[in-house]
């Protein structure tokens, strides 16, 4: 890979890490469209807890991975929410980058091997011709003396 490509890749990774580590902390904490539509018909308090009514959100339950180390956009065990959210974002970017880079590396290795009879062995000549003169109508005419 050229130096310019490495610089572009490193710059992109740096921007993604910066966005995930810092800017993600300033995302809206208000429910998105799906969350708010699931709350229609219910009465909620200031902490978004359902206190009355009837809505689909009442059947909601925790996800299977709700107790995982990176659940709820934070790192378990880190008390500072700003650091926890930023660290979770940085870890997510690094894991995603590692999986993507590994996939591209495998594809590159797989595509580098010669396939079938189309590949010629070094030092051999193509069928029907010699290595120094072209075959067919474009061949140089032979001299008769």
N, C-alpha and C positions, 0 to 999 in steps of 0.2 A: 504494500500500500504506500502511496506517495505521502510525503510529509504534509502536503496540503490537505489530503483526505484525513489524516490523523488529527490535524488542527481543527478541521470542521467537526469531526466526531467528538473531540474533547470539548470544543465550544458548545456543542449541542447538549452534551452530558452535563456540563457546568450550568447551563441555563435551566435544564430540567431539575437539577438538584437545588438550585436557587429557588425556583418556583415551588417545588415540593416542600422545601425546608422552611421557607419564610412566608411566601405569599399565601400558601394554603391556610395559614392561621387567620387570614382576613376574609375567608369565605363566609357567606351568609349562614347564620345558625338557624334561620327560619325554615320551616318545612318547605319542600319543593312542591310542585304541582300534584304529584301522586300522593304524597303525605297529606296535603291539605284536602284533596278530594276524598280520601278515605275517612277524614274527620267530619264530613258533612252529615249533619243530623245529630251530632253529639255536642255536648257542652264541655268545654275544656277550661281549666284554670290557667293561671299565669305560667305555670311550669309545663304546660301542654299535657297534663294528666286529664283523662276523661272522668268527668264528675256526673254526667247524666246524658240522657238521650239514647239513641240507637244509631250505630254506624258500623261499617265494615272494620274499622280499626279496633273494635272491641275484641275481635277474634285474633288479633295479632299476637304472635309469640316470638320469643328470641330465636335467632338463627342458630344452627347447629354449632357454628364456630364462634358464638358470642363470648366464650371464655378463652379464646385464643390470645396469644401475646400481642397481636396487632388489631384487636377488635375495636370498633367505634373510633377509627381514625386516630388512634393513640397507641402508646407503648405501655403495656402494663408494668406497674412498679415505678414509673416516673411520675412524681407528684405535680410538677409544673406542667400545666396544660399546654402552654406555648411550646416548650421543649418537647413534650410528648408527641404533639401533633406534627411538629417539624421533623422529628426523628423518624416517626412512622412514614412520612412522605419520602424522606431520603432513603430509608430502607426499601420502600416499594420501588422507587426508581432504580436503585442498584440491583435488586432482584430481577426486575423486568429487563434491564440492560444486560445482565448476565445471561438470562435465558435467550434473549434475542441474539446476542453475540455468539453464544454457543450454537444456536440454530444456523446462523449464517456460516460459522466455521465448519459445521458438519456438511452443509450444502456445498461449500467451496471445495472441501476435501473430496466429496462424492463426485463433483463435476470435473475434477482434475485428472481422473484416471481415464486412459484411452479405452474406447469401447469397440468391440467386434473386429471385423476384418478391415474396416475403414482406416484403422491406425496402421502405419507402416513401421517396421522395425528399423532403427538407425543402421545405415550401411547397406540396406537392400535397395533394389531398384523397383520402380513400379512395373506391373505386368505389361509385357508387350513393348518395352522400350529400354533404352539405356540411360544412365543417369546424366550423361553429358549432352545428348541431343534430343530435341523434342520429337515425339512420334506424330504421325499423321501427315496431313497435307502441308503443314507449315515447316516440315523438316527441310534442312538444307540439301539442295541437289548434290548428288555425288558426281565427281569429275571422272570422266573416262579418258585415259591417255593412250 
